[in-house]
Amino acid sequence: MTKIIDPYGSELVEDYTKLIKEFGLEHFDVELFPEPNKLMRRGIVFAGRDLKIISKCIHEKKPYYVLSGIMPTADKIHLGNKLVIENIAYFQKHHAETYVLVADLEAAAARNVSLEEARKRALNFHIPAYIALGLDIKKTIFYFQSDNKEVMDMSYVFSRKITLNEFKAIYGNADPGRIMSALLQASDILYPQFKERMPGIIPAGIDQDPHVRLTRDIVSRTKDMKFFAPSSIYHKFMPALDGSIKMSKSNPDSFIELPEDPKSACKKISKAKTGGRDTVEEQRKHGGQPEKCMVFELYKQNLIEDDNELEKIHQECKSGKLLCGECKKMACEKLTDFMEELEKNISIAKKNMDKVRFVKFEY
Amino acid sequence: MTKIIDPYGSELVEDYTKLIKEFGLEHFDVELFPEPNKLMRRGIVFAGRDLKIISKCIHEKKPYYVLSGIMPTADKIHLGNKLVIENIAYFQKHHAETYVLVADLEAAAARNVSLEEARKRALNFHIPAYIALGLDIKKTIFYFQSDNKEVMDMSYVFSRKITLNEFKAIYGNADPGRIMSALLQASDILYPQFKERMPGIIPAGIDQDPHVRLTRDIVSRTKDMKFFAPSSIYHKFMPALDGSIKMSKSNPDSFIELPEDPKSACKKISKAKTGGRDTVEEQRKHGGQPEKCMVFELYKQNLIEDDNELEKIHQECKSGKLLCGECKKMACEKLTDFMEELEKNISIAKKNMDKVRFVKFEY
C-alpha cells in the first residue's frame, strides 16, 4: 500500500468527514491512482465522486479528460490555484485530455471585468502562470467561454432539465445570475464530451462540488444524450496563514499570492501562526505541534516534494530540536526559491504563448 | 381627430381596462401616430408603453427601431402573427429600422426542435411568410438567436441585474429555463441598440408584456449603459372562432392557420359563433349583434381594410338586412382570396430568399 502521510492532518478532519457524509462524496482512495502526487499521498486530496471509472481509464489507457477553469478577474492567483494545477498535471501525465477554460463571461457578468480586459489578463498572466505551474504547453487545450457558442447553446438546453427548487437545494441562493453561470459551468464541464463521449474528472476545492452535482443531475436527466457523469476530486481548503478563520483579500497576511515578492511573502511567514510553545524551554522539552502549524502546512501542501524530507521536519519539530524561528527561515528560503523559479517559468511561458493550443471555433 | 371604429369593441373591454391599470400600461392614443393602420384605428391595438417617444421619432424623422421574433417550432403561423406583422409593417413604413429574430435557441431549449431543424423551418417557411404578409424584403433585418453571440453575452451581464424575487413578481414562474429564455429575450430586445443607442418599439400581444417589463427594469438598472427603455404596443387577443374560451391547438375549429386550405378554413367559418338571432324572423326584426360575432371580428381584424366597407357591414347586420348565412359566404370568399394571395406571395418570397438581409456576424 502506498504510504499516506497524513497523521499530521488538519484539525478539521472531523468536519471533512461530515462533509463527505452529508454530500454523498467518496473518501479519496489513494490506491486507485498509480504514482499519486503529494496532495494525494498526504491526504490533502480527501474526497471525490466516481473515482473508480477514472482509475480504470488510467490503468486501461482508455480516453478520459480533466477540466478546470481560470477566473481572470485579478492579476494574481494564489496557492489554492496551485493545488488545482498540481492535480490537473497529475491526470495530464496519466494521458487525460486536458481542458482549461477562461471564464471570461462569468468575469464580465459577476465582476464587471469586460471581455476584452478578461482576455488580456488571461493571455498576459493566467495562462502563462498555469503553464509555469506545471501544465504541459503542448498538451493543454484552452478556450475562452465567450468564444464557445456550443457551450452557451447547450446551457439553454440544460436550463430546461432542472427546476428552481432543485437548483435551490444545490446552491441555496438561486438568483438569475447564479443560475445562468451555473448552467454555463455545467455545460463547460461536459464540453470535452460534445464530440466524443468519455469520462472526465474535475479537480477542485470542495466548495466547487455544487457545480459537479448540478452537472451530474443534468446528465441523469438527459440520458438520451449519453454523457458520462463527471467525476471529481477535492482538496481541502488551504488554511489562513495567520491563523484567522479563513483566507481573505481584506487580510493580506492570511495568504500568499502567486507570484509575490519573496520579501513580502517571507514577512507573512514570519507572522504566521505556528504550533510553537510559549517559551524556548517549553518547546525544547515538549516539542512543537506541527499539526497546528501553518508553516508546516506550507511545507506539506506546497514547498516540500520529498516525503522523507517532510517527515524529518515533522520529527525534528515534535522532538523540540527544530525551533520556529529556524523553521520559518528555512520556509522563507524555500519560498524564495519557489517564487524565483515561478517568475522565471512565467517569463518563459510568456515567450512561448504562440505554442499554446486554443480550441478553434468556426462559426 | 382620427375616427376610432371600436364601438364594436369586444366584450372584454372592461378586462382590458383593468389590465392597463394593473400593469401600468398606457391607453393607446391613436392621435400620436400618423396614418394609423386598421388595428390602431379600430381599437385592436389598445395599449402600450412609452408611446410618445416613438411618436416623436416618427414625426421628427429620428432613428428608432421595431423588433419582433419568430418562434420556428411549427410549420404554420396563425392570424395572431398577422396582427404583429401588420404593426411591424406600420413602423417599417414610418422609417423604423426593422429587426426580426428567429428564436431558434428558445425553440431548441423549450420545444426540443434542433437548431438545424429550426433554421430550416425559418428559411423555408417563416421568413417567406413574414415577407408575404407585408414586411419589406429590402428593409427587414433578420438574425438567428443562436448566431448572435453578442446577445448571449449580454444576457449574462443582465442576469446580474435582477433578483429571483423580482423575476417571480414579473413572471410568476421562475424556473431556470424560463429565466434564461427571458434574459435572452431582454437582450434581443435591446440588440439593435448595441451599436447605437436609440428608441425602439416592440409590437406584440399583451401576453408578451412581461418581457418588455423585464427589459425596462434591466435598462433602469444599467443606467451607465445608456440604453433606451423599449416602448411597446399591444393588440388584443384574437378570440376563438368557435366561441370557446380561447384558441387552442387541440381544437382546430377555434383558429385559422396561415396558410390554410381555403376549404378547411371556410368550414371553420361556417361553424363560427356569430351574433345571429334564433330565427330569421327575429334577426330581420331585431338585427344581428356584430359585437358578439366572430365572423365580424375576422372582418375587423383581418379581412377588410376599408373602414367604410366594415361600417356598411356593421350597419346591415344591425339593421337585420344582412343575415349570417350570406355574411359567412362573403367571409369565406374574402378568406379564399386572402389565402390564395398569401400562397402566391409566399412562393414569390421563397424565390427571393437570396435578397433577404441577415445580420453578418464575424466571430
Interface residues (C-beta under 8 A of the other chain):
Chain A: L105 E106 A108 A109 A110 L115 S146 D147 K149 M152 D153 S155 Y156 V157 S159 R160 I162 T163 L164 F167 A174 D175 P176 G177 I179 M180 S181 L183 L184 F361 Y363
Chain B: L105 E106 A108 A109 A110 L115 S146 D147 K149 M152 D153 S155 Y156 V157 S159 R160 K161 I162 T163 L164 F167 A174 D175 P176 G177 I179 M180 S181 L183 L184 F361 Y363
